[in-house]
């Protein structure tokens, strides 16, 4: 079984049995999380948040069931179009057997991916913690230098450690600012959570369109929008977003 098939299998099990989904794939790229979150949203979930867990700061992506009428309508349409998603079978918005978005879903997946990246960088940018680590390490190296006399080795470390931490904070801030511009251009609104961390909220869906990009689906006058695949039909189903 391919890696994509394993990811899809784990996701579809959670969609079928849970009201809250947790995506944990230590070696997965952000784009993989974005594609999986997109599939889950097609079945009535919505992206909620991320956390960096454990010593190695493994990314966990959380989604919850969306009980809004729009989300329930979208889930019903996709459940009818893709009643048995899984390995070797079509799933919304992806090429068969992969987590590569079809062109009509690419913008939606990119937006969700940007949200996940922005929140993940925010979770990693704990300024107080990084400064504490940086200056604490510098003090420790300085103390060790005084005790051991290994000044040539330990003094550079005492100077470089806080500089590295501050540099990492700056790079993180620049990355989040770039993503913030991308999200703002897509119509997302900045909000601040209880911890004072900036996040972005997508536009509220409207009856005539989806906040995640252009509508998708068959061209025969349905509310789902434009066709996918070849003129003879697509193996990827029809409804995805309204």
Secondary structure, 3 states (H helix, E strand, C coil): CCHHHHHHHHHHHHHHHCCEEEEECCCCCHHHHHHHHHHHHHCCEEEEEEEEECCCCEEEEEEEECCCHHHHHHHHHHHHHCCCCECCECCCCECCCCCCECHHHHHHHHHHHHHHHHHHHHHHCCHHHHHHHHHHHHHHHHHHHHHHCCHHHHHHHHHHHHHHHHHHHHHHHHHHHHHHHHHHHCCCEEEECCCCCEEEECCCCECCEECCECCECCCCCCCCCECCCECCECCCCCCCCC
